[in-house]
Amino acid sequence: MIVIDGTRMPPEPNTISTSTNISQTTTTTTSTITTTSTITTTTTTGPTEKSGFNSTIYYRLTTQGQGDNQSLDIINDGANNRLRLAPTGGYAGQFWKITLIGNGYYRLTTLWQGDGKSLDIANDGTNNTPILAATGAYSGQYWKITPIGNGYYRLTTQSQGDGKSLDIVNNTPMLSATGAYSGQYWKISAV
C-alpha cells in the first residue's frame, strides 16, 4: 500500500511493495582552529620619514625670530637663485617642496623654479651662502631637518655637518655656527 498525502493508494498491478528500514548515524566532530595573523598596512601619499614631510605638497619656511610674516623666498632678479626673507604671500618662490633623498637627508626645491633647481650652499670659499643651483648629487643640496621642539626644526647640510645651520643674520639667510638662535629655528608649514 502506498500513502500519498495521507490517502492510501492500492498498489499498482505488477508492483512489489518493499519496506526498508534505513538507520542513519550522524557523527559530529567539533574542531577548534586558532589562527593568529598580523597584517601591517602602510599608506602614504608620498615619501615620508619620521619627520613626516610629504613630497607631493609644498611648505612655507619661516623663523621663530622673524615670525610667520616673513618667509624664505627666492629673489626674482634675473639670476633667480638668491635667497631672502620676504613678506609672506602667495608667491611660488616661497612654496618649498621637501623630498626625501635618503639616509635622513632631504632636497628642497621651489614651486617657482621646479625640481631642476635645489637649495644649495655656494662653494665659494666661505661655504655659507645658500643659493638655488642646478639639482645634482651635491652634499650642499642634502639637508638634514632635525626637530628641535615646539614645532621648529634645524636645517643643516651634509657638506657642512651639524656644526652649521641655516640662519637669518641681519635679515640675510646664511649658514652660521649652530646655536640656540631664533634665526635657526625654522617653522615648516604646509601650504
C-alpha positions as CSV (number, residue, x, y, z in Angstrom):
1,M,0.0,0.0,0.0
2,I,1.3,3.4,-0.8
3,V,0.3,6.5,1.1
4,I,0.3,9.8,-0.8
5,D,-0.8,13.0,1.1
6,G,-2.5,10.9,3.7
7,T,-4.5,8.9,1.1
8,R,-3.9,5.2,0.9
9,M,-3.4,4.1,-2.6
10,P,-3.6,0.5,-3.7
11,P,-0.5,-0.9,-5.2
12,E,-0.5,-0.9,-9.0
13,P,-0.5,-4.3,-10.6
14,N,2.8,-6.0,-11.0
15,T,4.5,-3.9,-8.4
16,I,6.3,-5.2,-5.4
17,S,6.0,-3.5,-2.1
18,T,9.0,-3.4,0.0
19,S,9.8,-1.8,3.2
20,T,13.3,-0.7,4.0
21,N,14.5,0.4,7.4
22,I,17.4,2.8,7.0
23,S,19.3,3.7,10.0
24,Q,21.4,6.8,9.8
25,T,24.1,7.6,12.2
26,T,25.4,11.1,12.4
27,T,28.7,11.8,13.9
28,T,29.5,15.4,14.8
29,T,33.1,16.4,15.1
30,T,34.0,19.7,16.6
31,S,37.4,21.2,15.8
32,T,38.8,24.4,17.0
33,I,41.4,26.1,14.9
34,T,43.1,29.2,16.2
35,T,45.0,31.3,13.7
36,T,46.8,34.5,14.6
37,S,47.6,36.8,11.7
38,T,49.3,40.2,11.8
39,I,48.8,42.4,8.8
40,T,50.6,45.7,8.6
41,T,49.5,48.2,6.0
42,T,51.1,51.5,5.4
43,T,49.6,54.0,3.0
44,T,51.3,57.2,2.2
45,T,50.8,59.9,-0.5
46,G,54.4,60.5,-0.9
47,P,57.8,59.6,0.5
48,T,57.9,60.3,4.2
49,E,60.3,59.8,7.0
50,K,59.9,60.1,10.8
51,S,59.7,63.9,10.4
52,G,56.6,63.4,8.3
53,F,57.3,65.6,5.2
54,N,55.3,64.8,2.1
55,S,56.9,65.4,-1.3
56,T,53.6,65.9,-3.0
57,I,52.8,69.1,-1.2
58,Y,54.5,72.4,-0.6
59,Y,55.7,74.1,2.6
60,R,56.4,77.6,3.8
61,L,59.6,78.2,5.8
62,T,59.6,80.9,8.5
63,T,61.8,81.5,11.5
64,Q,61.0,82.0,15.2
65,G,62.9,85.2,15.1
66,Q,61.1,86.8,12.2
67,G,57.7,85.2,12.7
68,D,55.1,84.0,10.2
69,N,55.0,87.3,8.4
70,Q,58.5,86.7,6.7
71,S,59.1,83.6,4.6
72,L,62.1,82.1,2.9
73,D,61.9,83.3,-0.7
74,I,63.9,83.4,-4.0
75,I,64.7,86.9,-5.3
76,N,63.2,87.5,-8.7
77,D,66.2,89.4,-10.1
78,G,67.1,87.6,-13.4
79,A,69.6,85.3,-11.7
80,N,66.6,83.9,-9.7
81,N,68.9,82.0,-7.4
82,R,69.5,84.2,-4.3
83,L,67.5,83.7,-1.1
84,R,66.0,86.3,1.2
85,L,63.3,86.6,3.8
86,A,60.3,88.4,2.2
87,P,56.8,89.4,3.3
88,T,54.7,86.2,3.4
89,G,52.4,85.9,0.4
90,G,51.2,83.5,-2.3
91,Y,54.5,83.6,-4.2
92,A,55.8,80.4,-5.9
93,G,59.3,81.2,-4.6
94,Q,58.0,80.8,-1.1
95,F,56.5,77.4,-1.7
96,W,59.1,74.7,-0.9
97,K,58.9,71.0,-1.8
98,I,60.8,68.8,0.6
99,T,61.8,65.5,-1.0
100,L,63.4,62.6,0.9
101,I,66.8,61.7,-0.7
102,G,67.7,59.0,1.9
103,N,69.8,58.5,5.0
104,G,67.9,61.2,6.8
105,Y,68.5,63.9,4.1
106,Y,66.1,65.9,2.0
107,R,66.2,68.0,-1.1
108,L,64.4,71.4,-1.1
109,T,63.1,72.9,-4.3
110,T,60.6,75.6,-5.0
111,L,57.3,75.7,-7.0
112,W,58.7,78.6,-8.9
113,Q,61.9,77.0,-10.2
114,G,60.8,73.4,-10.0
115,D,62.8,70.2,-9.3
116,G,65.6,71.3,-11.6
117,K,66.9,73.8,-9.0
118,S,67.7,72.9,-5.4
119,L,68.6,74.7,-2.2
120,D,72.4,74.5,-2.1
121,I,75.4,76.1,-0.4
122,A,77.6,78.0,-2.7
123,N,81.1,76.5,-3.0
124,D,82.8,79.9,-2.8
125,G,85.4,79.5,-0.2
126,T,83.2,80.7,2.7
127,N,80.7,77.9,2.0
128,N,78.0,79.6,4.0
129,T,75.8,81.3,1.3
130,P,72.6,79.5,0.4
131,I,71.6,79.6,-3.2
132,L,69.3,77.9,-5.7
133,A,71.5,75.8,-8.0
134,A,71.1,73.1,-10.7
135,T,69.9,69.9,-9.0
136,G,72.6,67.3,-8.6
137,A,74.2,64.8,-6.3
138,Y,75.9,67.5,-4.2
139,S,76.4,67.3,-0.5
140,G,75.4,71.0,-0.2
141,Q,72.0,70.1,-1.5
142,Y,71.5,67.3,1.1
143,W,69.6,68.9,4.0
144,K,69.0,67.3,7.4
145,I,65.8,68.6,9.0
146,T,66.0,68.0,12.7
147,P,63.0,68.6,15.1
148,I,64.1,70.8,18.0
149,G,60.8,71.2,19.8
150,N,57.8,73.4,19.9
151,G,57.1,72.8,16.1
152,Y,60.5,74.1,15.0
153,Y,63.3,72.5,13.0
154,R,67.1,73.0,12.5
155,L,68.3,72.8,8.9
156,T,71.9,71.6,8.3
157,T,73.7,70.3,5.2
158,Q,75.7,67.1,4.6
159,S,78.6,69.2,3.4
160,Q,78.9,71.4,6.4
161,G,77.6,69.0,9.0
162,D,75.6,69.7,12.2
163,G,78.1,72.5,13.2
164,K,76.5,75.0,10.8
165,S,72.8,75.7,10.5
166,L,70.6,77.7,8.1
167,D,70.2,81.0,9.9
168,I,69.0,84.5,9.4
169,V,71.7,87.1,10.1
170,N,70.7,90.8,9.6
171,N,67.7,89.6,7.6
172,T,70.0,87.6,5.3
173,P,69.9,83.7,5.0
174,M,73.2,82.1,5.6
175,L,74.9,79.1,7.3
176,S,76.3,80.1,10.6
177,A,77.6,78.3,13.7
178,T,74.9,76.2,15.2
179,G,73.5,77.6,18.4
180,A,70.3,78.5,20.3
181,Y,69.4,81.4,17.9
182,S,65.8,82.2,16.9
183,G,67.0,82.7,13.3
184,Q,68.0,79.0,13.2
185,Y,64.6,77.8,14.5
186,W,62.5,77.1,11.3
187,K,58.8,76.5,11.2
188,I,57.8,74.4,8.3
189,S,54.1,74.8,7.5
190,A,52.1,73.0,4.7
191,V,50.6,75.5,2.3
